[in-house]
Amino acid sequence: MRLGDKLRTLRELEGRCRGLSRALSKAEVAKLIREESEERISLPYLSQLERGARGHMTNKTRLLLARFFRVHPGYLVDDPDEFHETLGTPIGGRAQTLSSWLRVGASLFRHDPLVSEALSRLASHPERRKALRLLHAMLSMPVLMDRLLQTLEVKRR
């Protein structure tokens, strides 16, 4: 994520935290910083940072914005192009098994009980590859999938 995107997101969050149903404008941010910290950031400078016209900011500005938005100063930089929020390779250098990969997926989707439980069940199923072959076949035949779901719903009643 680029610094400008982060600043826009922080303005949005700060506006909502202050009870507004919108983002703070850049002018409001500059005004509030002046009122709350008695320090200044110019509106053109803030605008240049958000547009990406300025690649770097001074340490003083970074600390001022970090204090205002209540974030770590290190957050206020562009993320590297190759940056990912999750690990892309297994830790420990050994090949990850399908079941461990599915368990990791279940924990990543714990906010979605259906997906999390399905991945957990598949991870612990003794014939998980067979179950995946069945899922693969059903996905290629949507009519079959609909019929099976209807049958299962009737049996639940």
N, CA, C and O of each residue as an XYZ file, in Angstrom:
628
protein
N       0.849     -1.162      0.000
C       0.000      0.000      0.000
C       0.903      1.235      0.000
O       1.918      1.277      0.695
N       0.528      2.208     -0.766
C       1.293      3.450     -0.872
C       0.929      4.393      0.268
O      -0.156      4.309      0.843
N       1.859      5.294      0.583
C       1.645      6.256      1.656
C       0.353      7.045      1.433
O      -0.406      7.263      2.377
N       0.098      7.471      0.203
C      -1.113      8.235     -0.080
C      -2.378      7.459      0.258
O      -3.328      8.015      0.810
N      -2.385      6.167     -0.076
C      -3.536      5.318      0.261
C      -3.700      5.203      1.775
O      -4.816      5.232      2.294
N      -2.578      5.072      2.469
C      -2.633      4.973      3.925
C      -3.185      6.261      4.527
O      -4.008      6.218      5.441
N      -2.733      7.405      4.016
C      -3.228      8.678      4.547
C      -4.724      8.846      4.288
O      -5.451      9.326      5.158
N      -5.188      8.456      3.106
C      -6.634      8.539      2.810
C      -7.425      7.635      3.760
O      -8.473      8.027      4.272
N      -6.913      6.421      3.988
C      -7.581      5.487      4.897
C      -7.605      6.055      6.312
O      -8.625      5.980      6.997
N      -6.494      6.617      6.746
C      -6.433      7.189      8.094
C      -7.377      8.379      8.236
O      -7.999      8.556      9.284
N      -7.487      9.196      7.189
C      -8.440     10.322      7.244
C      -9.874      9.807      7.358
O     -10.693     10.376      8.079
N     -10.164      8.724      6.641
C     -11.498      8.110      6.697
C     -11.777      7.584      8.113
O     -12.829      7.864      8.688
N     -10.852      6.841      8.653
C     -11.026      6.278      9.993
C     -11.127      7.373     11.053
O     -11.956      7.293     11.959
N     -10.289      8.381     10.934
C     -10.303      9.459     11.921
C     -11.620     10.221     11.881
O     -12.144     10.613     12.924
N     -12.154     10.430     10.684
C     -13.460     11.095     10.571
C     -14.542     10.293     11.271
O     -15.372     10.855     11.986
N     -14.537      8.994     11.071
C     -15.543      8.134     11.710
C     -15.337      8.075     13.224
O     -16.306      8.065     13.983
N     -14.077      8.036     13.663
C     -13.795      8.028     15.102
C     -14.263      9.320     15.771
O     -14.586      9.327     16.958
N     -14.296     10.385     15.023
C     -14.742     11.672     15.562
C     -16.241     11.882     15.373
O     -16.745     12.989     15.565
N     -16.949     10.821     14.996
C     -18.401     10.886     14.911
C     -18.955     11.399     13.599
O     -20.150     11.674     13.491
N     -18.102     11.529     12.607
C     -18.569     11.974     11.291
C     -18.908     10.748     10.446
O     -18.399      9.655     10.695
N     -19.745     10.932      9.475
C     -20.058      9.811      8.582
C     -19.242      9.912      7.303
O     -19.649      9.430      6.246
N     -18.100     10.540      7.419
C     -17.232     10.761      6.255
C     -15.784     10.893      6.720
O     -15.485     10.965      7.912
N     -14.911     10.923      5.733
C     -13.498     11.141      6.032
C     -13.265     12.596      6.409
O     -14.003     13.486      5.984
N     -12.235     12.827      7.208
C     -11.807     14.205      7.427
C     -11.203     14.714      6.128
O     -10.538     13.959      5.419
N     -11.422     15.960      5.813
C     -10.759     16.541      4.642
C      -9.304     16.818      5.009
O      -8.946     16.836      6.186
N      -8.480     17.031      4.010
C      -7.080     17.362      4.282
C      -7.006     18.684      5.045
O      -6.171     18.840      5.936
N      -7.868     19.625      4.702
C      -7.893     20.921      5.398
C      -8.261     20.729      6.867
O      -7.693     21.383      7.742
N      -9.213     19.833      7.141
C      -9.589     19.560      8.533
C      -8.439     18.924      9.294
O      -8.215     19.242     10.462
N      -7.713     18.032      8.645
C      -6.561     17.398      9.300
C      -5.537     18.460      9.671
O      -5.052     18.489     10.802
N      -5.204     19.337      8.722
C      -4.224     20.393      8.985
C      -4.698     21.296     10.121
O      -3.904     21.666     10.986
N      -5.975     21.653     10.130
C      -6.539     22.521     11.171
C      -6.523     21.830     12.534
O      -6.136     22.437     13.532
N      -6.942     20.563     12.578
C      -6.978     19.834     13.846
C      -5.575     19.615     14.410
O      -5.372     19.691     15.622
N      -4.624     19.347     13.545
C      -3.236     19.188     14.011
C      -2.773     20.490     14.657
O      -2.163     20.479     15.727
N      -3.064     21.605     14.005
C      -2.679     22.909     14.531
C      -3.343     23.167     15.897
O      -2.694     23.633     16.833
N      -4.646     22.856     15.992
C      -5.385     23.094     17.235
C      -4.983     22.139     18.356
O      -4.888     22.550     19.512
N      -4.747     20.878     18.030
C      -4.519     19.857     19.060
C      -3.061     19.729     19.487
O      -2.779     19.351     20.624
N      -2.140     20.038     18.591
C      -0.730     19.853     18.945
C       0.066     21.143     18.901
O       1.241     21.172     19.265
N      -0.584     22.216     18.451
C       0.075     23.511     18.301
C       1.283     23.434     17.369
O       2.206     24.244     17.457
N       1.258     22.459     16.486
C       2.276     22.349     15.441
C       1.563     22.486     14.110
O       0.334     22.440     14.057
N       2.311     22.652     13.049
C       1.688     22.905     11.755
C       2.150     21.923     10.686
O       3.296     21.475     10.665
N       1.212     21.610      9.803
C       1.526     20.924      8.547
C       0.726     21.685      7.498
O      -0.468     21.928      7.673
N       1.376     22.053      6.428
C       0.662     22.847      5.433
C      -0.247     21.951      4.594
O       0.048     20.781      4.351
N      -1.342     22.530      4.169
C      -2.297     21.795      3.330
C      -1.650     21.354      2.022
O      -1.847     20.208      1.619
N      -0.876     22.221      1.329
C      -0.232     21.756      0.093
C       0.728     20.583      0.327
O       0.796     19.660     -0.484
N       1.473     20.628      1.448
C       2.416     19.554      1.757
C       1.663     18.246      2.002
O       2.048     17.202      1.477
N       0.590     18.299      2.797
C      -0.228     17.115      3.062
C      -0.817     16.576      1.758
O      -0.851     15.366      1.538
N      -1.272     17.470      0.910
C      -1.834     17.071     -0.383
C      -0.782     16.399     -1.264
O      -1.063     15.394     -1.918
N       0.422     16.954     -1.278
C       1.510     16.355     -2.069
C       1.857     14.956     -1.561
O       2.105     14.048     -2.354
N       1.874     14.788     -0.251
C       2.156     13.465      0.317
C       1.092     12.465     -0.110
O       1.402     11.337     -0.494
N      -0.166     12.890     -0.039
C      -1.256     11.978     -0.357
C      -1.303     11.651     -1.853
O      -1.650     10.530     -2.225
N      -0.967     12.597     -2.698
C      -0.962     12.366     -4.151
C       0.260     11.585     -4.610
O       0.282     11.063     -5.725
N       1.270     11.502     -3.762
C       2.501     10.817     -4.153
C       3.471     11.739     -4.859
O       4.478     11.278     -5.398
N       3.190     13.041     -4.870
C       4.081     14.008     -5.506
C       5.364     14.191     -4.694
O       6.393     14.594     -5.236
N       5.300     13.898     -3.418
C       6.491     13.912     -2.555
C       6.756     12.475     -2.137
O       5.896     11.822     -1.546
N       7.924     11.997     -2.439
C       8.249     10.607     -2.124
C       8.549     10.370     -0.660
O       8.310      9.282     -0.136
N       9.074     11.389      0.000
C       9.473     11.237      1.400
C       9.003     12.438      2.191
O       8.823     13.529      1.648
N       8.808     12.225      3.477
C       8.467     13.341      4.357
C       9.556     13.471      5.411
O      10.335     12.548      5.644
N       9.591     14.625      6.032
C      10.573     14.826      7.091
C      10.198     13.966      8.290
O       9.044     13.569      8.450
N      11.187     13.688      9.127
C      10.927     12.908     10.331
C       9.953     13.649     11.242
O       9.102     13.027     11.879
N      10.071     14.952     11.304
C       9.165     15.759     12.133
C       7.719     15.584     11.665
O       6.815     15.425     12.486
N       7.501     15.613     10.357
C       6.148     15.447      9.805
C       5.638     14.036     10.058
O       4.473     13.849     10.407
N       6.507     13.042      9.883
C       6.103     11.649     10.119
C       5.645     11.469     11.571
O       4.615     10.845     11.826
N       6.407     12.012     12.511
C       6.050     11.903     13.928
C       4.767     12.669     14.238
O       3.944     12.209     15.030
N       4.597     13.822     13.624
C       3.393     14.630     13.827
C       2.152     13.893     13.329
O       1.143     13.830     14.032
N       2.224     13.336     12.117
C       1.084     12.598     11.554
C       0.828     11.305     12.338
O      -0.323     10.930     12.562
N       1.890     10.634     12.749
C       1.738      9.392     13.522
C       1.041      9.682     14.851
O       0.164      8.927     15.271
N       1.426     10.769     15.510
C       0.786     11.147     16.772
C      -0.685     11.502     16.545
O      -1.553     11.090     17.314
N      -0.961     12.265     15.489
C      -2.337     12.680     15.215
C      -3.233     11.478     14.911
O      -4.337     11.374     15.446
N      -2.756     10.566     14.050
C      -3.573      9.409     13.652
C      -3.424      8.227     14.616
O      -4.118      7.219     14.478
N      -2.518      8.355     15.593
C      -2.290      7.302     16.585
C      -1.850      5.994     15.917
O      -2.425      4.930     16.148
N      -0.816      6.107     15.087
C      -0.209      4.933     14.452
C       1.294      4.985     14.699
O       1.837      6.022     15.080
N       1.951      3.869     14.480
C       3.411      3.821     14.592
C       4.008      4.624     13.433
O       3.534      4.504     12.303
N       5.026      5.431     13.682
C       5.629      6.215     12.593
C       6.096      5.354     11.417
O       6.075      5.804     10.271
N       6.518      4.119     11.699
C       6.969      3.219     10.639
C       5.867      2.837      9.663
O       6.152      2.387      8.553
N       4.618      3.010     10.063
C       3.491      2.716      9.168
C       3.406      3.735      8.033
O       2.891      3.430      6.957
N       3.909      4.938      8.274
C       3.750      6.028      7.311
C       4.850      6.048      6.255
O       5.551      7.045      6.084
N       4.983      4.945      5.564
C       5.892      4.802      4.423
C       5.199      3.941      3.374
O       4.230      3.244      3.677
N       5.691      3.988      2.151
C       5.188      3.078      1.121
C       5.625      1.665      1.470
O       6.765      1.449      1.881
N       4.726      0.706      1.307
C       5.118     -0.687      1.452
C       5.908     -1.089      0.205
O       5.618     -0.596     -0.884
N       6.892     -1.965      0.339
C       7.627     -2.436     -0.843
C       6.668     -3.119     -1.822
O       5.653     -3.684     -1.413
N       6.994     -3.062     -3.104
C       6.134     -3.664     -4.128
C       5.894     -5.148     -3.873
O       4.808     -5.655     -4.155
N       6.889     -5.847     -3.346
C       6.751     -7.289     -3.130
C       6.151     -7.620     -1.761
O       6.089     -8.790     -1.384
N       5.705     -6.597     -1.010
C       5.154     -6.802      0.329
C       3.835     -7.555      0.261
O       2.984     -7.259     -0.578
N       3.667     -8.545      1.162
C       2.419     -9.291      1.304
C       2.055     -9.315      2.775
O       2.938     -9.350      3.632
N       0.765     -9.297      3.080
C       0.332     -9.301      4.470
C       0.389    -10.684      5.102
O       0.311    -10.800      6.325
N       0.521    -11.723      4.306
C       0.626    -13.072      4.842
C       1.874    -13.729      4.281
O       2.408    -13.292      3.262
N       2.333    -14.768      4.938
C       3.503    -15.494      4.456
C       3.154    -16.271      3.199
O       2.093    -16.890      3.124
N       4.029    -16.242      2.225
C       3.770    -16.961      0.989
C       4.469    -18.299      0.918
O       4.167    -19.118      0.051
N       5.392    -18.521      1.817
C       6.109    -19.793      1.821
C       6.029    -20.408      3.205
O       5.916    -19.692      4.199
N       6.088    -21.723      3.277
C       6.019    -22.382      4.585
C       7.209    -22.017      5.453
O       8.315    -21.827      4.948
N       6.991    -21.920      6.738
C       8.071    -21.650      7.681
C       8.791    -22.966      7.961
O       8.166    -24.023      8.053
N      10.083    -22.889      8.091
C      10.841    -24.087      8.435
C      11.454    -24.766      7.231
O      12.220    -25.717      7.389
N      11.140    -24.306      6.031
C      11.760    -24.827      4.839
C      11.305    -26.197      4.401
O      11.797    -26.696      3.389
N      10.391    -26.832      5.112
C       9.944    -28.158      4.690
C       8.614    -28.039      3.958
O       7.878    -27.068      4.132
N       8.329    -29.008      3.167
C       7.083    -28.988      2.404
C       5.893    -29.056      3.359
O       5.894    -29.827      4.319
N       4.900    -28.253      3.084
C       3.708    -28.226      3.921
C       2.728    -29.280      3.412
O       2.505    -29.397      2.207
N       2.150    -30.041      4.327
C       1.186    -31.054      3.915
C      -0.146    -30.385      3.622
O      -0.416    -29.273      4.078
N      -0.973    -31.080      2.854
C      -2.293    -30.567      2.528
C      -3.099    -30.312      3.792
O      -3.760    -29.279      3.900
N      -3.060    -31.224      4.742
C      -3.855    -31.047      5.964
C      -3.392    -29.826      6.759
O      -4.224    -29.088      7.285
N      -2.082    -29.601      6.855
C      -1.614    -28.420      7.604
C      -1.973    -27.135      6.850
O      -2.313    -26.128      7.471
N      -1.901    -27.164      5.528
C      -2.291    -26.011      4.723
C      -3.778    -25.699      4.939
O      -4.155    -24.534      5.067
N      -4.618    -26.733      4.980
C      -6.048    -26.540      5.204
C      -6.323    -25.991      6.608
O      -7.209    -25.155      6.785
N      -5.568    -26.458      7.599
C      -5.745    -25.950      8.972
C      -5.363    -24.473      9.060
O      -6.036    -23.695      9.736
N      -4.300    -24.095      8.388
C      -3.909    -22.684      8.351
C      -5.021    -21.873      7.692
O      -5.388    -20.803      8.176
N      -5.558    -22.389      6.582
C      -6.671    -21.717      5.908
C      -7.877    -21.566      6.819
O      -8.526    -20.520      6.822
N      -8.183    -22.603      7.592
C      -9.316    -22.548      8.529
C      -9.109    -21.446      9.558
O     -10.050    -20.732      9.903
N      -7.887    -21.306     10.046
C      -7.635    -20.256     11.047
C      -7.678    -18.868     10.409
O      -8.114    -17.908     11.045
N      -7.229    -18.755      9.159
C      -7.291    -17.451      8.480
C      -8.727    -17.009      8.217
O      -9.011    -15.813      8.156
N      -9.630    -17.975      8.062
C     -11.035    -17.663      7.782
C     -11.926    -17.898      9.000
O     -13.117    -18.175      8.854
N     -11.359    -17.789     10.187
C     -12.156    -18.037     11.393
C     -13.321    -17.066     11.534
O     -14.279    -17.355     12.251
N     -13.255    -15.915     10.859
C     -14.362    -14.951     10.881
C     -15.560    -15.442     10.053
O     -16.663    -14.910     10.178
N     -15.340    -16.449      9.216
C     -16.409    -17.020      8.387
C     -16.590    -18.478      8.815
O     -15.874    -19.357      8.334
N     -17.542    -18.739      9.715
C     -17.679    -20.092     10.278
C     -17.868    -21.192      9.241
O     -17.329    -22.285      9.409
N     -18.611    -20.934      8.184
C     -18.837    -21.958      7.162
C     -17.524    -22.376      6.513
O     -17.222    -23.566      6.428
N     -16.748    -21.407      6.058
C     -15.478    -21.710      5.387
C     -14.499    -22.340      6.368
O     -13.848    -23.335      6.049
N     -14.394    -21.762      7.564
C     -13.461    -22.280      8.561
C     -13.772    -23.735      8.928
O     -12.871    -24.572      8.989
N     -15.047    -24.028      9.171
C     -15.416    -25.393      9.549
C     -15.211    -26.367      8.389
O     -14.751    -27.491      8.589
N     -15.552    -25.930      7.183
C     -15.370    -26.811      6.022
C     -13.894    -27.155      5.828
O     -13.557    -28.311      5.568
N     -13.013    -26.164      5.953
C     -11.585    -26.424      5.792
C     -11.058    -27.314      6.920
O     -10.224    -28.189      6.685
N     -11.545    -27.090      8.145
C     -11.122    -27.933      9.278
C     -11.558    -29.385      9.083
O     -10.785    -30.317      9.303
N     -12.810    -29.554      8.667
C     -13.310    -30.919      8.436
C     -12.517    -31.609      7.333
O     -12.161    -32.782      7.454
N     -12.245    -30.881      6.267
C     -11.484    -31.449      5.164
C     -10.067    -31.802      5.623
O      -9.532    -32.840      5.235
N      -9.463    -30.947      6.442
C      -8.107    -31.208      6.941
C      -8.045    -32.489      7.765
O      -7.051    -33.213      7.705
N      -9.096    -32.779      8.535
C      -9.060    -33.958      9.400
C      -9.710    -35.192      8.768
O      -9.688    -36.271      9.360
N     -10.282    -35.043      7.586
C     -10.936    -36.178      6.924
C      -9.880    -37.174      6.443
O      -8.878    -36.771      5.852
N     -10.094    -38.478      6.692
C      -9.094    -39.474      6.297
C      -8.943    -39.604      4.778
O      -7.897    -40.039      4.295
N      -9.976    -39.232      4.029
C      -9.890    -39.339      2.569
C     -10.074    -37.956      1.935
O     -10.934    -37.759      1.077
N      -9.244    -37.005      2.378
C      -9.406    -35.611      1.920
C      -9.210    -35.458      0.418
O      -9.878    -34.628     -0.198
N      -8.328    -36.222     -0.184
C      -8.126    -36.109     -1.635
C      -9.369    -36.591     -2.388
O      -9.736    -36.027     -3.419
N      -9.999    -37.617     -1.872
C     -11.233    -38.123     -2.472
C     -12.328    -37.048     -2.354
O     -13.086    -36.818     -3.297
N     -12.399    -36.398     -1.189
C     -13.380    -35.328     -0.985
C     -13.113    -34.164     -1.936
O     -14.051    -33.566     -2.463
N     -11.855    -33.844     -2.155
C     -11.510    -32.762     -3.087
C     -11.870    -33.130     -4.528
O     -12.312    -32.275     -5.296
N     -11.681    -34.409     -4.899
C     -12.084    -34.855     -6.245
C     -13.584    -34.696     -6.423
O     -14.043    -34.264     -7.481
N     -14.357    -35.043     -5.390
C     -15.807    -34.899     -5.445
C     -16.188    -33.424     -5.578
O     -17.034    -33.076     -6.401
N     -15.577    -32.567     -4.785
C     -15.845    -31.127     -4.868
C     -15.500    -30.597     -6.261
O     -16.254    -29.815     -6.839
N     -14.378    -31.021     -6.782
C     -13.958    -30.615     -8.131
C     -15.003    -30.995     -9.172
O     -15.339    -30.191    -10.042
N     -15.515    -32.212     -9.083
C     -16.536    -32.683    -10.029
C     -17.830    -31.888     -9.880
O     -18.454    -31.522    -10.876
N     -18.235    -31.620     -8.637
C     -19.481    -30.873     -8.416
C     -19.379    -29.446     -8.946
O     -20.345    -28.911     -9.491
N     -18.220    -28.837     -8.787
C     -18.047    -27.467     -9.264
C     -18.126    -27.371    -10.786
O     -18.465    -26.318    -11.328
N     -17.818    -28.455    -11.465
C     -17.919    -28.446    -12.933
C     -19.338    -28.756    -13.403
O     -19.638    -28.652    -14.592
N     -20.210    -29.137    -12.467
C     -21.615    -29.436    -12.798
C     -22.535    -28.707    -11.816
O     -23.018    -29.314    -10.861
N     -22.780    -27.416    -12.037
C     -23.590    -26.636    -11.097
C     -24.982    -27.219    -10.843
O     -25.509    -27.083     -9.738
N     -25.584    -27.863    -11.838
C     -26.912    -28.459    -11.653
C     -26.847    -29.562    -10.601
O     -27.725    -29.664     -9.745
N     -25.815    -30.375    -10.670
C     -25.631    -31.441     -9.689
C     -25.456    -30.853     -8.290
O     -26.012    -31.370     -7.321
N     -24.700    -29.795     -8.189
C     -24.468    -29.159     -6.906
C     -25.792    -28.638     -6.328
O     -26.062    -28.816     -5.141
N     -26.611    -28.000     -7.161
C     -27.914    -27.490     -6.709
C     -28.814    -28.624     -6.233
O     -29.462    -28.513     -5.193
N     -28.853    -29.710     -6.993
C     -29.693    -30.856     -6.606
C     -29.243    -31.456     -5.282
O     -30.068    -31.772     -4.425
N     -27.951    -31.611     -5.118
C     -27.415    -32.175     -3.892
C     -27.744    -31.280     -2.694
O     -28.130    -31.782     -1.638
N     -27.596    -29.974     -2.847
C     -27.927    -29.052     -1.760
C     -29.414    -29.124     -1.412
O     -29.779    -29.098     -0.237
N     -30.269    -29.215     -2.430
C     -31.707    -29.333     -2.178
C     -32.016    -30.622     -1.412
O     -32.812    -30.615     -0.472
N     -31.393    -31.708     -1.811
C     -31.604    -32.989     -1.140
C     -31.155    -32.914      0.317
O     -31.848    -33.401      1.211
N     -30.016    -32.313      0.548
C     -29.513    -32.192      1.919
C     -30.417    -31.314      2.776
O     -30.624    -31.603      3.955
N     -30.953    -30.251      2.198
C     -31.870    -29.373      2.950
C     -33.156    -30.100      3.292
O     -33.687    -29.913      4.387
N     -33.669    -30.920      2.395
C     -34.887    -31.684      2.661
C     -34.640    -32.667      3.788
O     -35.502    -32.836      4.651
N     -33.477    -33.323      3.805
C     -33.164    -34.310      4.847
C     -33.007    -33.656      6.207
O     -33.281    -34.297      7.222
N     -32.571    -32.383      6.266
C     -32.385    -31.673      7.531
C     -33.707    -31.364      8.198
O     -33.781    -31.275      9.424
N     -34.744    -31.202      7.411
C     -36.068    -30.818      7.965
C     -36.692    -31.956      8.624
O     -37.800    -31.835      9.147
